[in-house]
Amino acid sequence: MKKILDWRFVVWMRRNKLECALMGALLFLLLAPGCDRLEEAHGFVRSGGYTIGNGVLVGCRVEGKPRVALLTCRHVVTARMLETGKAFAEVSQKDNYIYLNKRGWGFGYAALNNIDPTRWLTVKDLKYDFAWIILNESEISRVAGSADALSFVNIAEDGQDRSGGFVCERRFGEIVNDENTGPFVYSLFSQVLGPANEPTKQFYFPCILRLPWVKMAWGIVTRQRAKMTSSDRIIPWPKIPTDLCGRKYETSIPAYGMKWSSHVNKSGSPVFVQVGENGEKGLALSGIVTISDNKEFTGFQSLDAVLPDIRESLAGGKSVRVIDLIQTIPWRR
């Protein structure tokens, strides 16, 4: 009897290879541990079922306690989505989600939605494409249980944490352009197929397993090596139309250029470089992806211009709200 059951099981396995492979992949995503601390600091943004950007958790200690924010691009939270017609910075909406890597859940991400648009912060200078949201206690509890257990990139002024601090712009000449040290781009595996300049004809590959009833999703973070296209100087991009809540404004975007194929949904992806000496090496955050030509050229901005503003906001100081900045822009007719 046992031999008959074993034979039937083998036959079933052969006939259902695809189902078995999918089941194995699902179990891997559900149970596999996270690969490293930097991957656990990764987040991504979705709207109307589409992945529209990436992000990274950054923070520092304030009065002995960690304060943490999700950092992404401003255009990710101000552009109106095709599916919903709404932007994160405009309205609180159930279809606008941010996903943060859930501590101890491997490739699992906790989903946060219905976010108050007034919480999104930015810098006043429009040429720096950054926006961030400070996590409250309830959100931190859902992601990691406590702020002390949360993985984030240390952006304290004296932070030289080899396992995930930041690299100032003055060190780019010796690090960013070295082929052995970086840059490395972390982003959610989320492919976009179809013509790059025609969003209505594109197909977004469903790369995550989403479980809305538990407000969770499972996805894989990719670490891709890029090559710098410039020396130690920022490339001033020409004036480009910036979409802020459905309105256009032209601004110049300074950025470091990389030979790396990306798409619009890679915006906000953290860019790391390798640092350390005497055999003790780690990755440090140098910036986030802000612009792409949808082919093989991608630009990222360094953190230098935005770090003082993020630190001040984490400490409870005065900050520029995205929703307020939009009202001050002289819109192009």
Order of alpha helices (4+ residues) and beta strands (2+ residues): alpha-alpha-alpha-beta-beta-beta-alpha-beta-beta-beta-beta-alpha-beta-alpha-beta-beta-beta-beta-beta-beta-beta-beta-beta-beta-beta-beta-beta-beta-alpha-beta-alpha
